[in-house]
Amino acid sequence: MPPLDGITVLDLTRVLSGPYCTMLLADMGARVIKIEQPGKGDDTRAWGPPFQYPSADKRRAGGPDVDGESAYFLSINRNKESVTLDFKHPEGRPVLDRLIAKSDVLVENFRPFTLTRLGLDYQALAPRHSRLVYCSISGFGQSGPRRSQPGYDAIMQAEGGLMSITGSADGPPYRLGVAIVDIVSGMFAAFGIAMALLARERTGKGQQVDLAMLDATVALLTYQAGGFFATGTVPARLGNRHPSIVPYETFAASDGEFVIAVGNDEQWRRFCTIAGLPEEERFATNRQRVTAYDVLRPLLADRLRTGPRQFWIDRLTTAGVPCGSVRNLQELFDDPQLGAREMIARVEHATIGQLRTLGVPIKLSETAGAVRTAPPTLGQHTDAVLAGDLGLSAGAIAALRRQRVV
């Protein structure tokens, strides 16, 4: 039995940070009921291309993409049930209220005060649902002078300092290749929810989990922030090198790039042996290597470009020197290690058929999570939830559908 079996999560989120959070909870056994706008659904259902289709011949050349399923949406919504519900409609609000009453957790990522106007904020719900864990994910949190401003990943990477330290020293700042702020915000939110559920076991009471994307971004700065606090010096972009460890960066071999991560002086001595370099006293310690970086780096680059990357990786790995190739996604997913770790899962989707998705990265020895079901189609579980969980008749559901409530 997975650890969150028996926990029901009402998911009012969309796009990435919230859906990533609820996916992590679903992976660990929680039942996640995703509430979506009738006829539209989560914004990411329309994000693409790429879209996935039952088969290649189903795609009409030059035709609309609405018949396909967004690869973006599919990547972050496995193990969930989709219920379409307009809870702003007078007939929809009672349905939502009944779902809240049956839920252990509510997750939302609206701008602060949006749900307050609807009477759906934590302060409004807590007196009636004392055990409810209510998680709010927003750009700047529920307090502070910027709390009402929206949050977007690219903006948070910029305002949170990440872009200022990402990129080459002589080039412009860059955002990361994935929406790292959205993802880490979802991870912190899931962790906060798990902690709140643990606390509820002890106290019998729920609480609010307030997650600001800016806070999550700042928390990632770790040693970069530590260096700034210690010296008052604003860190600069360094490309792929490490500010405090040398050599710890990307080098070009004769046929491509690879990374060397020499973390201590013993590894340095082993590296020198494999690379055929003399163990010079001026580079003996990490402090000396960091100080003499501008002298040492060209020496290493000249030596390493004389052989192919696999030549170096095989020998350095055997010697216990951390290293690895810079791989594209095809090379990554061809690695048998991912198969051994079940990091590529296959599930049956309602319209696509066989679907590949990422696996669960947390491996629990006794209460493992799993990819159980494919991401849902829009409203796939509406009738089942309204009838099975709320006891609505077929006629009542049909009436709600005629009014476009569901």
N, C-alpha and C positions, 0 to 999 in steps of 0.2 A: 504494500500500500504506500503510495507516494506521500510525502509529508504534509501536503496541503489538501489531501483528500477530505471531502466534507465541508470545505470552505467555499462559499459562493461569493463571487466578485461581480459587482455590477459596473460595467465599463462604459463610462460616458466620454471616453477620450477619442481622439482622432489624430491622424498624421503619424508621428513617430514616437515621441517620448512616452506618451501614455500607452499606446498599443505595445511598445516594446516592454514596458513595465508589466502589463497584464499578460503578455505572452510568457514572460519568465514565471509568473505565478501559475499560469495554466500548465506550463511544462512540469511543474512540481505537483500537479494533481488538482489544483483549484478549478472549480467550475466557473468559467468566465462567460457572462452574458453580455455581449457587445450590443449596445443600443446605437442604431443608425437612423439617419433621416430617411423617411420613405422616399423611394424613387431616385435617391442620390447616393446615400451611404457615406462612408468615410471618404474624405477628400482624395485619399491616395488611390481609391478605386479607379480614378480617371487619370492618374499620373502615368504617362508613358508616351511613346513606346519605351521599352518593350512590353507587349502584352502576350499572354499565353493562350493558345487555342487548343481544342481537342486534337487537331492534327493539322499539318501544313496545308492540306487542301481545303480546310474550312475557311481560310483567310481569303477574302475576296480582294483581288488586286485593286488598290486604290479605294477600297471601301472603308467605312468608318471602323474605328477600333473599339467601339462600345461593346461588340460581341465578345471581345476577349477579356481575360482577367489580368489586371495590372500585376506585373512581376514585383513591383514595389510593395503593393498591398499584400501579395502572397508571402513575402519574405518575413512579415512581422505579425501575422494574425492566425497562426496555426493553433489548434487545440481550443478554439473558441466557438461559441454559438452566436449567430447573428439574428437580432430581433429588430425589425423596423418599427419605430415609434416616434411620433411627433409629440413630445411631452409638453410642448407649449400650447397645444390644442386643449380646450376644456375637457374633451373626452379622453385625451391621452394622459393627462396628469394623474388621474386616479390609478391608471395602470402602472405608471412609474412608481407611485407611492406604495403600491402593493408589492412591487418588485424590491423596493428598498427595504421593506419590512422583512423580506425573506433573505436579505443579503448580509454577509459578514463584513464585506468591504465595498466601498464605493470609491472609484477612481475617476477624477475629472481633470482636464487640462484647459479649461476655459480661462479667459482673462479674469483676474480678481474682480469681484462684485457682479459679474455676469449672472451667476447662479443666485447671488443674494437677492437680486431683483425678482427672482422666481420663487423665492422662499426655499431654495434647495442648497443653501450654504450649510456649513457644519453647525454653526450656532443655531440655525433653525431646526436641523434634524436631530441633533444630539439629545435634546430633552425627551424626544419620543422614541429614540433608538439608542439607548445608552451603551449598547455593546458594539455599535457600528464603528469600524475603522474607516476614516474618511481621508483620502489622500488627494491633495491638490498639487498639481504640477503647473508652474507658471514661470514666466521669464525672470521676474525679480522677487517672487515670493509674496506672501500675504501682508507684509509690513514694509515700512521704509518709504522714502519719498518717491521711489520709482515703481511702486507696487502695481500701479494701474497700466503700466506700459506693456505692450505685447513682447513676446520672446520668440526669436527665430534662431535656428542653429548658427547660421553664418554670422549674424549680428553678435551672438554670444561668443563665438570664437574670436571675433574682433574685440569686443568690449571686455572679454574675460582674459585678455592677454595672450591667448594661445597663438594667434596669428603673428604677434610681434616676435615670437621666438621660433617660428616655423618658416623655413625657406633658406636660401643661400645668403651668405653674409653680404654679398654685393647686389642682391636682387630684392624684389618686392616681397612683402609678407604673403603667406599662402594659408588657405584653409586646408584642413585635412581631407583625405580622399573619401572619407565617410562622414556622416553627420554625427561626429563624436560627442558633441554636447547633448543632442537629443538622446543618444544611446546611453551615455553615462548618467543622464538625468533619470532615464527609465530604470537603470540599474540601482541607483541610490533610492529611488522611490520604492522599488520592490523590496530592497533591504529594509527600508523604514517600515513598510507594511508588515513584513515578517516580524520585526521587533515589536511593533504595536500589537500584533496578534499574540506574541509570546507574553507581553505585559498583560494582555487581557486575560490570559489563563491564570495569572496571579491575582489580578485585581477585580476581574469581572466587568471591567469597563473598557470601552473603546476610547479612541482619541483621534485627533487630527494629525496627519503627516503633511507638513508644509515643505515642499521641495521647490526651491528656486533654481532655475537653470544657471543663473549667474553664480550662485553658491557652488553648484556642482562643478562648474568650470574652474573656479578658483581653487577648489579642493584638488584638482588635477595638477596644480602647479608645483606642489611638493618641494623638491630640492631647488627648483628655480626660485620659488618664493623664499625658501630658506637662505639661499645665497644673497638675495636682495635684502632680507632683514639683517643679515650679518654684515654686509658691506655698504649698503645704500646705493650700489651700482646697478643700473638698469641692465638686465641681461640682453645681449644682442643675438641676432640670428647667426647660427653656426653651421647651417647646412645639415649634414648628417653626422657631424662629429658631436662628441659629448663634452660638456664644459669642464668636467672634473676627472675624466678617465681617458687615457691615451695608450695605445690605439683602440678606439671604440667607434668605428664608423664604416662607411662604404668605401671599397677600393675597386679599381678596375683591373680585372684579369685580362688575359689576351682575348677572351671570347665573351666577356660580360662582367657584370658587377656582382660582388659578394660582400658580406659584412664580416668584420672581425671584431670581437668583443673581448679584449684582454683585460680582465678584471682585477688582476693582482700581479705582483712581481714574479712569482713562480711561473705563472702562465706566460709572462713576457720572456722569461728565459727559454721556455719550451718553444715559443714562437720563433725566437732567434735561431734555435737549432734547426727547426724545420725550414725556415726561410734562408738559411745559410748566411746569416748576418752575424757579425762579431758582437759580443756582449760588452758594449762600451760602457765605461763607468758613468759617463754623462747622461745615459738613459736608464740607469740601473733601477731607479725607483719611479713610481707613478708621478710623484711630485716633480721629479726632474723631466719626465716625458711631457707632462702638461706644460711646464715652463718652456721647454725646448721644442714645442710642437712645430713651429715654422721650419725648424731645421730637420726634425725627424720625419715629418710627413712625406716630403719628396723622396727621401731615401727608401721608405717603405713602398711608395707608389712605383718607383723605378724597378724595384725587385719583384713585386707582385704581378706586374703586367707581363712578365716573361713567361708565365705559364697559364694554362686554362684554369677556370675557377674550380672545376671538379678535382683537378690535380691538387690544388691547395686545400680544398675542403676535406678531401679524403685524408691527407696527411696531418692536417691540423686537428681534425676530429680524433684521429687515432692517438694523437699526442695530448689530448685533453684541453685543446685551445678552442673556446667557443667560436663558432663561425657558421655562416649559412649563406646560401645563394639568394639573390634577389629574384623571386619567382613571380611570374604572372599567375592569374587564376587558373589557367589550364594546367600549368605545372603543379600548382598547389593541390588541385582536386584530383590529380593523377597519383598523388602520394599515397601509398598503401597505409601509411600511418593513420590517415583520416578514416579509412575504412575500418581499421582495427579499433579505433576509438568511437565508432558509430557517429561520426560527425556529418555524414550525409545520409539523410533519411528519405524514404520513399513512402508516400501515402496516396490514397485514391481520392481525387478531387471530384466533386459532384458534376462538373461539366468538362474539365480538362482531361480527366482520367489519371493516369500515373503522373505524379508530381514529385520532383526532387526538391528538398528543402534542407536547410541546415539542421544538424542534430542538437542535442542538449549538452552544453559544455560542462555542466556540473555533474560529476559521477558520484552518487551516493551508494555506498556498498550494500545497505540494507533497505533503503526506501527510495529507490531510484525514480527519477522523472522519466518522461518519455514523450516522443511525438506520437500522439494517439490518433489525431484527426487532422484532415487538411483544413486550410483556411476556408471559412464559409462563403457561400455566395450570398448576395444581399438578401436579407430576410429569410434565409434558409430555414431558420428554426422558429420563426414567429408563431406559427400556429401551434407547434409543439409546446412552446413555453407558455403561451397564453392559455392553452387548454390544460396542459399537464400540471403546470405550477400554479396557475391562478384559477383554474376551474371554469374558464369562459366556454360557453357553448359555441358550436360552429356558427350559429346564427348571430351571436354577439360579435364574433370575430369578423364575420362578413359585413356586419354593419359598420364596424370600425374601419374596415377596408374601403367601403363605399365613401366614407367621410375623409378618406386619406389620412387617417390617424395612424394606420399601420400599413 
